[in-house]
Amino acid sequence: MAQPLVLSAKTEEEESAAYQLISQNALSLPEGVVLEGMYLDHKGGAAQPEVTHTGGIALQSFNPEGYLRHLKAPTFGRVILTAHRLPSTHSLLSQNFQSVPEGTVCVADIQTQGKGRAGNSWESPPGCLMFSFTLLHGDGRTLPHLQYIASLAVAQGVQRLADAHYQAVDLGVRIKWPNDLYARKQKIGGVLCTSSSMGTTFKVTVGIGLNVFNREPTTCLQAILDDLRPGAAPLVKEELLAAVMNRFEELHTTFMYAGFRGVEYNYLNLWLHSGQKVVIKEGGENGEPATETPVTIKGLSYNGFLLASDEKGEQYELSPDGNSLDFFNGLIKRKILSAAG
């Protein structure tokens, strides 16, 4: 049986334009997946949703119409592709970047080959909000900041939804640099940005996973909400995604005009590391003694890397690609760059 990949958009005109673009370029789709259009094929009526259960909550397949009703963003997320099961939303958009409008978002209820850092993959079960979206970026020097903006958009988007529907309860979503989302000292999500160059422009695919309903093996947003507001209505994934995309558009607009400094205060206010004491451990190979340097995390460098300083005022710029970042144990292995002042 064919698995439908449903194309929807904020307006019928936007969907028609997107459908024409996609038809001209012909999407590369996983085996057994067939493209449909909500307006063009369904004539306004969605297919019967699939239902799964987790944590005592019945979960229907993601409803694009419900999401689009709450979407306010003028650019990002206005075209959406949804499926019950896909290998990876991130791969689908990356492989078809030029065949979809900028800002297209893809959502799957279940991912069988979700993408992570360092090429890791995992199966993402029902109960998670798993999505990716596309954007174009013109400055390679500021590419690392896009991941931070996406992380901030998730944290603030979740909180805006809590403010609107749950008496401003703080669900405590915080950012663990560089790309993890935590609550109650447990991971509940992550962000992955990949890019490729197209002349002087970068094609960026942003992938986000957020555990909304799965209480095992760690915790989820719904469990935290139930503890803080017993009896409150369950969270709605469609509203969560709309809140994240609305906030991402606002942050991205500020970033394009003012650079990361325009959003840095908000970011540092929600990350877990300001003033954190850690130890940079170097050497120790081939029988040589290791050296340990205590430092204090100060923020982010201009290049988007971790900025720390030791007791002498010497600054250290640390990259996630060259360090083992065990923040919760206060240890960073191997220094990347050191410069006085």
N, C-alpha and C positions, 0 to 999 in steps of 0.2 A: 504493500500500500504506500502510495506517495506521501511524503511529508511536506505539507504546505509551508512555504515561506511567504508570509503575507506582507505586502507593501501597503502602508497607510501614510497619510499625511494630514497636516493641520487643515488644509482645505482641499476640495476636490480638484481645483486647478493645479495645486502643488503636486498632488499625487499623479495627475495626468502628465505633467511635465516630467516628473521623475520616472514614470513608467516608460515614456518615450525615450528618455536618455538611456535607461537601462536596456530597453529593447534594441537600441542602436548598437550598444557596446556588448550586449549579451553576457550576462553574469556567468562566472564560473562557479558552479554550485556543487556541493557534495552529492554523491550518488544517492538517488531516491528523493532528493529535495526538488520541489517544483514551485516556481514563483507564481503568486496570485496577487491581485489587487483588491483592496477592501471595497473601494467604490466601483472599480471597473468590472470585477468578477462577482463580487457578492451583492452588488446593487444596494449597498447600505446595510446588509445583514451579515453579521459575522458567523463563521462556522461554529458548530457546537463545541464548546471548550472541553479540553481534557481536564480531569480532576485528579489530584493526588492529595495525600494526607500526610502531615508531619506535625508533631507536637500537639496533636489533638485538633489541629486546624485544617479544614478542607481548603485546598489551594486550587483554584482554576488556572488554566493557562493565562498568561499575561494578556490583558485586554488593551489593545492599542487605542481604542476609542476612549476608554476611561483615562488613559494617560494623556491623550491629546486635549481632552477637555480642561485639564489642569495646566497644560503647558502655556507659558507666556513668552518664552524666549523668541525673539524675532528671527534668529538665524539657526541656532543649534537645536537639533532634535525634532525639527518639524517634519522630516521624513523618517519613517521608522519601518524596519523589517523585523518581523516577529516569527518565531517558530517554537514548537514545543520542545524539539530536540535538535541540537546541532553539534558537530564536533567542536567548533569554536567560533564565537561571534567575532573575535579579534582576527582570526585567520580569514574569515569570510570577507570582512571589510578590507583588510590589507590586500588581499588578492584581487579585489574588485574596486580599488580606490578610485580609479578614473571613470568607473561606470556608474557611480552614485553621486548625488549632489553633496557638496561640503556640508558637514554637520549631520549627515545621516547617522542614525543610531540603530543598532541591531541588538535584539533581546532574545534570549533563549531560556525556557524553563529549566532545561537540563543541558549541560555541556559534557561531552565525553572526552574532549581533548583540550580543556581549558589551558590558557597560556600563562606562564609565570616567568619570573626572572631566571636568567641563566638557562633558558630553554626548558625549564621544568613544565610538566603538564600534569593535570589531575582531572578526575571526574567530578563535576559540580552537580550536586543533587538538587531536587526541588526544595524550595524554601529559601534559596538564595536569589538575590537580584543580580543577574549577570548580564552585562551589556558592554558594548563598545561603540565608539563614534569616531568620526573623521574630522580633521581640520587641516588647513594649510598654514604654514608658518615660514616667515621669510628670513629669520636671523638664527643661524646655527649656534651662536654664542648663548642664546637664551633658551634653547631647547630644553635643558634640564628643568627650567622653571614650570613648564607646562604640566609636568607630573605633580608638582607641588600645588599648582592651582586646581588641578583635578581633585587632589586629596582634600584640599580646603573646601571645595564645592560640595563634596560628599558630607564632610563633617558639619558644615553650616546648613546644607540642604536638609539633612536629618533634623537638625535642631529647629529650623524654621517650621518644619512639619509638626514637631512636638509643641512649639509655641502656639501654633494655630489650632491644634486639636486636643492637646493633652495638658492644658493649663501650664504651659511653659516648663514642663518637667525637663530637667537636664539629663539626657540619655548618656552623656559623658563620652561621646565619640571624640577621640583624640588621634593625632597623627604621630606615628613612629617613623622617623626619617629612615630611609628615603621614600618608601612607598607602601607602608602598612597602616591600617586603621585599627585602633584598639579601643576597647571599652572595658573598664574594670580589670585592667592589666591583662586582658586576653584579646587575641587577634579576632576581629570580626570582619575584616575585609582587606582588600589591597587594590593598588592601582599599578598598571603597567602601560607605559607609552613606548611605542616603537616608531621609527621614522626611516624614510629613505629620501634621497635627494632627487629633485626634478629640476635640473638647472640650478637657479639660485633659490628655489623654493623647496621646502621640506614637506613631504606628505606624512602626516602624523596620525596614527591610530591609537586612541586612548581606550584601554580596557579596564573595567572596574568590576569587582565582585564584592558583594555585601551580604553577610549572613543575616537574614531578616527573621527566619522562623526555626532554624535548626538549633536545638538546645544542646546537642552533642556534636563534637567532643568538647567544645569549650562553652560558649554562650552565644546569644544572639540578641538582636534589638528587641524582639518581642518579649523575651525573658526578662530583660532589664525593665522594659515598660511595665510588665505585669508586677514586678517587685515594687515599683515606684507608684504605680496607679492601678491597684487591684480592681479588676472588673472593667477596665477601660476597653474600648473597641479595639479590635486587632488593627495592626498597621496594614496599609494598603500599598502593595508594591508599585502600582501605577502612579499613585500620588508621590511616593518616594522618588521615583525616577524623574517625574516632572519637577519636583523641588530641586533635585540635583542639577538638572539641565538649566533651569531658570537661574540658579545661582552661578553655575559655570559661565553662562553668558555674561552676567554682570561682572564677574571677576576678570574674565578674559578681556572685556572692553576696557576696564581699568588698566590691566596689564599692557595692552597695546598702546595706550596713551601715556602711561606714567611708568612703565617698567615694573619689575617685581617689587620695587620699593613702595609702589602704590597699594600693594596687598600684603606686604611683609608683616606688618603689625598684626593683622588678623591671623596670618599663618603661625607666627611665633606664639601667639596667644593660645593656640590650640595644639601645639606640638608638645612632646613629652620631655624636651631636652634642655630648655633654657636653664643655665646655671648648673647643669649636671656635671658632677665630677667623674671623670673616667681616666683610665690609664692607657697610654699608648705603649704597647709592648713590641720591641724590635729585636731582631736577631734570634739567637738561641739555636741556630742550625749548626750542624757539623761540630758539636761539642763546645761551641763558643757560648759565653755567658750572654743571657738576654738582658737588655736594658729596659727599664720602665720609666716613663715620664708622666707624672700626674698633670692633667690639663682640665680646664673648665670650658664647657661648650658655651659659646657666645652667640651663635646664630648661623647665618649662611653667608658665604662669600659672594662676591660679585658674579662669579662663574656658576653659582648654584651649588657649591659643595659645602661640606660642613666646616665651620670656622671655630677653632678653639685656641686657647692661649695657656701657656704655663705660668708659673709664679714669677718668672723673669720678664713676662710680657712678650715672649716669643710666640708668634702665631703659627698655626698649623692648619692647612687646608686638606681635608680628607675626602676621598672619593669612595662611593660605595662599591665601585668596580675593583678597587685594589686593597680593600680592607675586610677583615672579618669583624662585623659590627655587633658585638654582644653587649648592647647598651644596658640591659637589665642586670648584667653582672659587672658593669662598670669597666669593661675591657675592650680596647680596640687594638687589634693586632696589625702591626706594620704601619709605619708613617709614610705618607705619600709625598708630602711637600712641606718644607719648613723654611720660613723666611722671617728674619728679625723685623720687629716693628709691626 
